[in-house]
Amino acid sequence: MATEASGAPALSGNVVAVSRDSLHRFSKPKAREIRIMAGLGVRGDAHAGETVQHLSRVTVNPKAPNLRQVHLIHSELFGELAQKGFTVRPGDLGENITTRGIELLELGRDTLLRIGPEVVLSVTGLRNPCGQINNFRPGLLKHLAFNTRERIIRKAGIMSVALK
């Protein structure tokens, strides 16, 4: 896995797990492999599509572009959360791709992520975690989204669209 931002050197990391679910559930079961489809996202995943697929967003504007085709989380987050008493595994937070060795949260919008020789994703932004996280693990949300005096910190991964 490598990233590219205009004028910046490429960075590399690893994919440690992939997940998908054809149903709209919070967690996604791990899979042996996933297929990324340009313009759609993960084949067989409930969030794949050209237009928005998240149920809360569909009710607002079902024709809006889907900027959340592929969700990525860095596995280092799981260790951080374990130190706070939370057990979280790949797919538990609904991500499609779990990575190691790349600071996903530092990637800017439109950064290109290359996964293997064929897949190219474009970062659309940080995931904005919602209250469903507390249904999964009570009290977890405050560790994934919180205010500092300077800004809001979001740690629940990044969203992207599939370019190739």
Secondary structure, DSSP 4 states (H G I P E B T S, - for coil): -EEE-TTSPPEE-EEEEEE--SS--SS--EES---EETTTEETT-TT-SSB---HHHHTT-TTSB-S-SEEEEETHHHHHHHTTT----TTTTS-SEEEESS-GGGPPTT-EEEETTTEEEEEEEE----THHHHHSTT-HHHHEEE-SS-EEE-S-EEEEE--
